[in-house]
């Protein structure tokens, strides 16, 4: 369970530090996705078939889904799925692997750069789509697959569990930003560049709007 908590925390910081406010959803609030354009699903190895179907429908309708790590290894009664990845996000994507191992890995960016990650999908097979990045052994690490009017980006090697700091590594931030840009998102704000040795600003300011009258500001 710790891997799931770490994955959620890391995905949050990678998104916030790139200048995007985060709206948290769960099974009870998935109906609010009609007002969103991008859904980030961090390390979520336990998820029911209905939630998987809702996530797939979001992509088919034109949304972008970014899956960081495993999604749907077990159903909501903790029974293992027979096909991996489970449900619509496996069958409709034409993506399969034999198992998912929670072990250290890395994503190769090129020019000698790598980003630390966690997780390894074994024996990956893809019927369509694009391999964006591979790991150090040449296995697919980040793939992008069209689905209906939208697409699904799967980080088979998860960045969340290795990006727990409020100030993630620049290479991890840049990789995450490139995935958000594929959805044509522009950040709401940016951290100012700092000179070497200068402490990074760790102030978070984000806003949530509810209805026509409610505005919530979060400063941490």
Backbone bond lengths (Angstrom), bond angles and torsions (degrees), N, CA, C in turn:
res aa  C-N    CA-C-N  psi(-1)  N-CA   C-N-CA  omega(-1)  CA-C   N-CA-C  phi
1 X - - - 1.450 - - 1.531 111.46 -
2 X 1.352 116.23 -28.09 1.460 118.77 -179.25 1.522 111.13 -61.41
3 X 1.339 117.46 -36.35 1.465 120.25 179.68 1.517 110.79 -60.80
4 X 1.340 117.25 -39.12 1.454 120.29 178.49 1.510 112.20 -65.20
5 X 1.337 116.75 -43.14 1.466 120.52 178.38 1.516 110.52 -62.97
6 X 1.325 116.73 -45.52 1.454 120.30 179.29 1.522 110.94 -63.04
7 X 1.339 116.32 -40.59 1.459 119.28 179.53 1.509 112.40 -61.97
8 X 1.342 117.34 -41.71 1.454 120.85 178.46 1.528 110.53 -64.27
9 X 1.339 117.71 -45.82 1.461 121.04 -178.48 1.527 110.92 -62.00
10 X 1.325 116.40 -45.43 1.458 119.60 -178.10 1.517 112.98 -65.06
11 X 1.336 117.04 -42.41 1.464 120.07 178.71 1.523 110.66 -62.78
12 X 1.337 116.01 -35.79 1.468 120.03 177.65 1.527 110.38 -61.22
13 X 1.350 116.84 -50.41 1.468 119.16 -176.89 1.520 111.96 -66.62
14 X 1.335 117.64 -37.62 1.459 119.91 178.66 1.529 110.99 -62.01
15 X 1.317 116.55 -37.60 1.464 120.43 -179.60 1.524 111.33 -75.72
16 X 1.335 117.38 -48.43 1.463 121.20 -179.80 1.522 111.73 -61.64
17 X 1.319 116.73 -43.02 1.465 120.04 -177.04 1.515 113.04 -70.86
18 X 1.335 116.89 -13.52 1.452 120.32 173.38 1.524 112.00 -91.01
19 X 1.343 116.80 2.72 1.443 120.36 173.73 1.511 115.46 95.74
20 X 1.339 117.04 19.37 1.454 120.36 -178.35 1.522 109.88 -116.14
21 X 1.329 116.34 128.74 1.458 120.10 174.57 1.520 109.65 -69.78
22 X 1.328 116.32 146.12 1.461 122.10 -176.34 1.523 109.93 -110.49
23 X 1.302 116.26 128.93 1.459 122.81 174.29 1.525 107.24 -108.22
24 X 1.315 117.52 115.87 1.456 121.19 -176.23 1.518 110.53 -82.54
25 X 1.343 116.19 135.12 1.462 121.51 176.75 1.521 109.11 -130.89
26 X 1.318 115.62 159.11 1.463 121.36 173.83 1.526 107.98 -142.17
27 X 1.330 117.23 -170.42 1.463 119.90 -177.36 1.526 112.14 -55.69
28 X 1.334 116.45 -34.56 1.461 120.42 -175.76 1.523 112.88 -77.12
29 X 1.333 117.24 -18.44 1.466 119.69 -175.11 1.530 112.70 -119.34
30 X 1.337 117.49 15.18 1.459 119.90 -179.89 1.525 111.92 -63.19
31 X 1.326 117.24 -20.52 1.458 120.15 179.39 1.522 112.44 -65.19
32 X 1.348 117.63 -16.87 1.469 120.53 -179.54 1.523 112.38 -80.14
33 X 1.321 118.66 0.01 1.464 120.58 -176.15 1.519 112.96 -67.05
34 X 1.325 118.13 -14.69 1.456 119.69 -178.68 1.521 112.77 -65.44
35 X 1.335 117.70 -14.51 1.464 119.51 178.74 1.538 111.48 -103.05
36 X 1.320 117.92 7.13 1.463 122.16 -178.29 1.524 110.62 -111.32
37 X 1.322 115.98 160.03 1.465 121.00 175.46 1.523 112.58 -113.67
38 X 1.340 116.73 -22.73 1.469 121.12 -179.60 1.517 108.99 -132.54
39 X 1.315 116.05 134.55 1.462 122.58 175.47 1.522 108.33 -119.94
40 X 1.327 116.84 119.39 1.463 122.28 175.33 1.527 108.10 -98.32
41 X 1.321 116.14 122.39 1.463 121.59 179.41 1.528 107.57 -111.45
42 X 1.332 118.01 98.52 1.464 119.66 179.62 1.524 110.61 -76.58
43 X 1.302 115.73 169.42 1.470 125.20 -176.88 1.537 110.92 -27.83
44 X 1.334 116.51 106.06 1.468 121.22 -172.01 1.526 108.22 -141.93
45 X 1.330 116.04 74.64 1.465 119.71 -173.79 1.516 113.18 -77.58
46 X 1.336 117.88 -16.05 1.464 121.52 177.20 1.526 108.31 -114.65
47 X 1.332 117.52 115.70 1.461 121.66 179.95 1.526 108.32 -158.37
48 X 1.325 116.57 142.21 1.444 121.97 -177.91 1.521 113.27 -80.90
49 X 1.333 117.51 160.76 1.476 122.10 -179.41 1.525 112.85 -58.54
50 X 1.336 117.54 -37.97 1.468 119.68 -178.29 1.527 111.11 -63.17
51 X 1.333 117.24 -42.97 1.460 120.68 179.05 1.527 110.85 -65.24
52 X 1.330 117.42 -39.17 1.463 120.70 177.06 1.526 110.65 -61.15
53 X 1.335 116.34 -40.64 1.451 119.98 178.28 1.512 112.40 -64.72
54 X 1.335 117.27 -39.14 1.466 121.23 178.82 1.524 111.00 -65.48
55 X 1.322 116.59 -40.85 1.465 120.28 178.93 1.522 110.38 -64.15
56 X 1.338 116.95 -43.08 1.464 120.53 178.41 1.528 110.95 -63.83
57 X 1.326 117.08 -39.88 1.468 120.78 179.35 1.525 111.02 -63.41
58 X 1.333 116.83 -36.20 1.463 121.14 177.18 1.522 110.42 -59.61
59 X 1.338 117.43 -43.78 1.461 120.76 178.59 1.524 111.12 -68.78
60 X 1.317 117.00 -43.90 1.469 119.41 -179.55 1.528 111.38 -59.29
61 X 1.326 117.18 -31.57 1.459 121.25 -179.71 1.517 114.23 -79.58
62 X 1.322 117.93 -1.30 1.459 121.23 177.57 1.517 115.00 118.06
63 X 1.332 117.94 0.21 1.456 120.86 179.86 1.520 113.06 -82.50
64 X 1.307 114.15 164.50 1.466 121.67 174.21 1.522 108.25 -107.23
65 X 1.326 116.51 127.62 1.458 122.36 176.57 1.523 108.23 -112.11
66 X 1.332 116.30 125.15 1.467 121.67 175.13 1.522 107.39 -111.20
67 X 1.322 116.02 112.89 1.462 122.10 -178.31 1.523 107.95 -103.29
68 X 1.328 116.35 115.66 1.464 121.31 -177.59 1.527 109.46 -103.21
69 X 1.323 116.53 97.40 1.467 120.65 -179.80 1.509 112.26 95.45
70 X 1.337 117.32 -159.18 1.466 120.17 -175.76 1.521 111.69 -70.65
71 X 1.316 115.18 145.55 1.460 121.38 174.08 1.517 107.46 -140.12
72 X 1.340 116.16 115.40 1.447 119.70 175.27 1.517 114.74 77.22
73 X 1.327 117.42 49.71 1.464 119.38 169.18 1.528 109.94 -80.40
74 X 1.347 116.15 -30.22 1.462 122.32 -179.85 1.526 108.65 -132.70
75 X 1.349 116.17 150.93 1.453 119.10 176.15 1.525 109.94 -81.92
76 X 1.343 117.08 -176.27 1.454 120.29 -174.14 1.530 113.02 -74.06
77 X 1.324 117.82 -2.98 1.471 121.70 170.00 1.524 111.12 -104.94
78 X 1.328 115.88 13.27 1.463 124.89 178.78 1.529 112.62 63.09
79 X 1.340 116.45 32.46 1.457 121.33 173.13 1.515 108.42 -96.08
80 X 1.331 118.82 132.88 1.467 120.14 -177.81 1.525 111.70 -66.59
81 X 1.316 115.90 138.48 1.457 120.78 173.96 1.525 108.98 -73.86
82 X 1.320 116.45 147.14 1.470 120.06 -178.87 1.518 111.50 -81.85
83 X 1.334 117.17 -27.09 1.459 121.23 178.32 1.513 108.54 -113.41
84 X 1.316 116.52 131.87 1.465 121.22 178.61 1.524 109.37 -118.94
85 X 1.357 116.21 135.65 1.464 126.65 -9.05 1.520 111.00 -70.18
86 X 1.316 116.19 159.02 1.461 121.73 -168.50 1.520 112.67 -79.93
87 X 1.329 114.63 158.67 1.449 122.41 168.64 1.515 114.45 62.30
88 X 1.335 114.41 -154.43 1.455 121.10 -175.16 1.522 112.14 -61.09
89 X 1.323 117.87 -30.73 1.464 120.26 -177.19 1.523 112.40 -77.20
90 X 1.312 117.71 0.37 1.456 121.15 170.64 1.509 110.36 -110.93
91 X 1.323 115.43 -54.60 1.459 120.50 -175.17 1.527 111.94 -65.64
92 X 1.325 117.58 -48.33 1.463 119.89 -177.43 1.522 112.74 -71.11
93 X 1.326 116.86 -26.09 1.464 119.91 179.19 1.517 112.54 -82.52
94 X 1.320 117.37 -15.18 1.456 119.54 -175.23 1.518 112.21 68.17
95 X 1.337 116.21 31.59 1.462 122.71 -177.86 1.524 109.02 -115.68
96 X 1.322 116.79 137.56 1.464 119.73 176.92 1.513 110.04 -149.47
97 X 1.342 116.04 152.61 1.453 122.58 169.75 1.529 107.66 -150.17
98 X 1.323 116.09 160.47 1.463 119.75 -172.15 1.521 113.29 -85.61
99 X 1.327 117.77 -29.74 1.464 121.64 178.09 1.518 109.01 -162.87
100 X 1.335 114.52 163.22 1.460 120.30 175.99 1.514 108.20 -123.97
101 X 1.339 115.21 121.31 1.462 120.47 -176.73 1.529 109.62 -108.69
102 X 1.322 116.19 128.86 1.468 121.82 -179.62 1.521 109.07 -84.65
103 X 1.311 116.18 79.17 1.463 121.13 -179.96 1.519 109.54 -132.82
104 X 1.326 115.54 159.60 1.461 120.52 -178.44 1.523 110.66 -62.72
105 X 1.315 115.15 142.50 1.458 121.12 -179.77 1.522 107.47 -152.88
106 X 1.309 117.78 -176.34 1.448 121.09 176.59 1.524 109.93 -152.18
107 X 1.328 114.97 152.66 1.459 122.22 177.73 1.518 108.06 -103.95
108 X 1.322 116.94 128.76 1.462 121.73 -178.87 1.528 108.58 -89.40
109 X 1.335 116.40 121.97 1.453 122.06 -178.54 1.517 113.06 -94.68
110 X 1.308 117.04 -18.47 1.454 121.24 -174.02 1.513 111.12 102.37
111 X 1.327 116.20 164.87 1.464 123.32 -179.87 1.524 111.24 55.34
112 X 1.329 115.81 34.08 1.458 120.66 177.24 1.512 114.91 78.49
113 X 1.329 118.69 5.00 1.455 121.74 -178.31 1.528 110.93 -96.96
114 X 1.321 115.26 140.82 1.461 121.48 173.96 1.526 108.86 -136.00
115 X 1.315 115.80 157.49 1.454 122.38 175.75 1.520 108.18 -121.97
116 X 1.329 116.37 129.07 1.454 120.32 179.71 1.522 110.02 -66.43
117 X 1.328 115.40 139.61 1.456 121.37 177.54 1.509 109.98 -143.21
118 X 1.319 115.17 -177.67 1.462 120.71 177.22 1.518 108.84 -141.16
119 X 1.317 114.81 132.63 1.456 120.09 177.40 1.510 112.28 115.88
120 X 1.329 114.27 144.90 1.455 121.41 -179.86 1.519 108.58 -145.19
121 X 1.322 116.34 119.89 1.465 121.81 173.71 1.525 107.53 -91.70
122 X 1.326 116.34 122.22 1.463 121.21 -174.73 1.524 111.19 -88.95
123 X 1.332 115.76 139.42 1.471 123.07 173.50 1.531 111.96 56.15
124 X 1.320 115.21 54.02 1.470 120.42 -178.21 1.530 109.92 -70.24
125 X 1.332 115.10 134.61 1.466 121.44 173.08 1.523 108.80 -128.09
126 X 1.338 116.09 135.25 1.467 122.21 -179.66 1.522 108.91 -128.22
127 X 1.334 116.05 132.76 1.460 120.28 176.28 1.512 111.60 -86.80
128 X 1.330 117.75 -24.36 1.461 121.50 -179.72 1.532 107.64 -158.48
129 X 1.315 115.37 178.07 1.451 119.41 179.16 1.512 112.25 99.94
130 X 1.315 115.53 -169.04 1.457 122.87 -172.48 1.526 110.51 -134.27
131 X 1.318 116.14 135.67 1.464 121.21 172.19 1.528 107.20 -88.14
132 X 1.332 116.04 113.05 1.463 120.50 -177.53 1.530 111.80 -82.60
133 X 1.335 115.87 -41.25 1.464 121.00 -179.36 1.523 108.59 -143.40
134 X 1.342 115.05 154.49 1.455 121.53 176.34 1.521 109.66 -121.77
135 X 1.337 115.89 165.04 1.461 119.07 175.84 1.520 109.61 -88.81
136 X 1.325 116.61 -176.72 1.465 120.40 -174.14 1.516 113.03 -67.40
137 X 1.344 117.33 -15.58 1.461 121.43 177.25 1.525 112.33 -97.63
138 X 1.326 116.91 6.12 1.451 120.87 178.47 1.519 114.76 84.42
139 X 1.320 117.38 6.63 1.466 120.82 179.53 1.522 110.10 -83.64
140 X 1.341 119.12 149.97 1.469 120.38 177.77 1.528 110.94 -58.02
141 X 1.326 116.18 128.16 1.465 121.57 178.86 1.517 111.77 -112.25
142 X 1.337 117.31 -35.47 1.461 122.65 177.28 1.524 107.42 -136.95
143 X 1.338 116.55 123.31 1.457 120.56 -179.02 1.520 109.32 -127.71
144 X 1.322 116.13 154.18 1.460 121.88 178.19 1.523 108.54 -129.47
145 X 1.354 115.70 126.09 1.461 120.90 -173.59 1.523 108.78 -130.69
146 X 1.334 118.27 126.87 1.468 120.13 177.33 1.524 110.76 -69.24
147 X 1.339 115.33 146.78 1.455 121.33 176.31 1.520 107.84 -146.66
148 X 1.324 117.33 110.91 1.455 120.71 -176.96 1.516 111.18 59.87
149 X 1.331 117.10 -128.44 1.457 121.84 178.76 1.523 112.95 -85.96
150 X 1.328 116.98 -8.24 1.466 121.02 -177.62 1.513 111.37 -118.56
151 X 1.330 114.93 -155.28 1.463 118.73 178.84 1.522 109.60 -157.60
152 X 1.319 113.82 163.09 1.462 121.89 -179.76 1.522 108.47 -122.63
153 X 1.330 116.55 123.62 1.464 122.48 173.97 1.515 107.79 -102.66
154 X 1.331 116.46 121.51 1.462 120.24 -178.32 1.520 110.05 -113.79
155 X 1.341 115.43 120.10 1.458 120.77 171.86 1.519 106.44 -89.92
156 X 1.315 115.72 97.31 1.458 120.09 179.95 1.527 110.72 -69.41
157 X 1.323 115.78 -24.00 1.461 122.21 167.74 1.522 107.01 -108.00
158 X 1.317 117.59 112.44 1.459 123.14 -170.11 1.527 112.05 -78.08
159 X 1.335 115.73 137.37 1.469 120.92 175.23 1.522 112.50 -90.27
160 X 1.335 117.60 -25.27 1.456 121.21 -174.71 1.518 115.08 -54.96
161 X 1.349 118.68 -52.14 1.469 119.48 -176.04 1.523 114.65 -64.21
162 X 1.343 117.83 -17.02 1.461 120.56 179.97 1.528 111.76 -108.28
163 X 1.324 117.08 12.64 1.473 121.45 -179.30 1.522 109.98 -128.65
164 X 1.334 116.65 49.91 1.455 121.05 -172.82 1.523 113.17 -81.90
165 X 1.334 117.64 -15.36 1.451 120.70 -179.00 1.519 110.29 -70.89
166 X 1.344 115.50 151.11 1.463 120.08 172.88 1.517 111.54 -69.12
167 X 1.312 117.47 -8.97 1.456 122.38 177.56 1.532 108.31 -129.17
168 X 1.357 118.07 75.37 1.469 121.24 -175.65 1.523 111.80 -60.59
169 X 1.317 115.77 165.21 1.465 120.44 -178.72 1.526 109.98 -62.64
170 X 1.336 117.19 145.39 1.478 120.09 -179.64 1.521 113.13 -57.17
171 X 1.337 117.74 -37.88 1.460 120.16 -179.10 1.527 111.50 -68.39
172 X 1.344 117.01 -38.72 1.462 119.69 176.66 1.526 110.62 -65.48
173 X 1.328 116.76 -41.60 1.467 120.57 177.80 1.525 111.16 -62.36
174 X 1.327 116.80 -42.09 1.459 120.55 -178.54 1.529 110.89 -65.81
175 X 1.326 116.86 -41.03 1.458 120.11 177.91 1.524 110.66 -63.56
176 X 1.325 117.00 -45.45 1.461 121.07 179.56 1.534 110.73 -62.49
177 X 1.332 116.07 -41.25 1.467 120.54 179.30 1.525 110.78 -62.33
178 X 1.328 117.26 -38.65 1.465 120.12 -179.58 1.527 111.08 -64.15
179 X 1.329 117.16 -33.23 1.464 120.46 178.49 1.526 110.60 -72.19
180 X 1.334 117.63 -37.98 1.461 120.83 177.23 1.528 111.17 -68.20
181 X 1.328 116.69 -35.34 1.460 119.40 179.27 1.528 112.18 -66.32
182 X 1.322 116.87 -27.56 1.461 119.64 177.01 1.526 111.19 -61.97
183 X 1.324 116.36 -21.27 1.464 121.13 176.74 1.523 111.33 -93.70
184 X 1.347 116.92 10.85 1.468 122.89 179.02 1.524 112.45 62.74
185 X 1.332 116.63 31.03 1.462 120.82 176.63 1.518 110.48 -88.60
186 X 1.302 115.49 142.56 1.456 121.34 173.17 1.521 107.79 -116.10
187 X 1.332 118.06 137.19 1.468 120.15 -178.07 1.515 112.39 -64.81
188 X 1.338 114.77 149.66 1.465 120.97 177.36 1.527 111.42 -76.85
189 X 1.315 116.39 -28.30 1.456 120.98 -179.25 1.518 108.10 -155.57
190 X 1.330 117.53 164.64 1.466 122.60 178.42 1.521 109.42 -135.14
191 X 1.327 115.97 145.77 1.457 120.16 171.61 1.524 108.99 -76.52
192 X 1.311 117.25 135.50 1.455 120.96 179.36 1.526 110.23 -67.76
193 X 1.331 115.40 144.29 1.462 119.36 175.51 1.520 109.30 -61.61
194 X 1.327 115.39 147.21 1.458 119.43 -179.75 1.515 109.69 -123.75
195 X 1.314 115.65 153.45 1.451 120.43 178.49 1.521 109.51 -76.06
196 X 1.342 117.68 154.91 1.471 119.95 179.76 1.527 111.68 -54.87
197 X 1.321 116.25 134.43 1.451 121.64 179.57 1.505 114.24 89.93
198 X 1.322 116.85 -13.53 1.461 120.46 179.78 1.522 109.92 -79.26
199 X 1.327 116.90 138.17 1.452 120.74 178.63 1.525 110.72 -66.21
200 X 1.341 115.41 140.57 1.462 119.79 178.20 1.523 110.41 -75.09
201 X 1.328 115.92 142.52 1.462 119.89 174.10 1.520 109.03 -71.14
202 X 1.329 117.04 128.34 1.452 121.34 -178.83 1.523 111.80 -112.73
203 X 1.333 115.58 22.84 1.458 119.47 178.66 1.526 109.72 -81.39
204 X 1.333 116.95 129.05 1.461 122.53 175.61 1.515 108.71 -111.11
205 X 1.325 116.29 126.51 1.449 121.39 174.11 1.525 107.25 -128.83
206 X 1.315 117.46 123.08 1.456 120.79 176.78 1.516 109.18 -142.55
207 X 1.323 115.32 158.71 1.462 121.41 -175.98 1.521 110.07 -129.07
208 X 1.313 116.41 144.24 1.454 122.93 175.24 1.528 108.04 -126.16
209 X 1.291 116.84 134.66 1.454 121.81 179.14 1.519 108.56 -112.85
210 X 1.326 116.19 130.65 1.454 122.07 178.78 1.535 109.11 -125.55
211 X 1.306 115.90 118.59 1.455 118.65 179.08 1.522 111.39 65.37
212 X 1.323 115.89 -148.65 1.463 120.83 -176.89 1.522 112.86 -101.69
213 X 1.337 118.40 -9.02 1.454 118.83 -171.20 1.520 114.62 -126.35
214 X 1.321 118.51 -12.57 1.457 120.18 -172.16 1.519 111.27 -105.99
215 X 1.301 116.06 127.17 1.461 122.70 176.50 1.535 107.74 -130.40
216 X 1.328 116.44 124.47 1.460 121.20 179.85 1.523 108.75 -114.23
217 X 1.327 116.14 129.32 1.471 121.80 175.93 1.522 108.57 -110.43
218 X 1.349 115.86 132.56 1.452 121.93 178.73 1.513 109.17 -116.62
219 X 1.308 117.65 120.13 1.465 122.98 177.69 1.512 107.68 -122.86
220 X 1.345 116.91 118.28 1.469 120.65 -178.88 1.512 110.11 -129.99
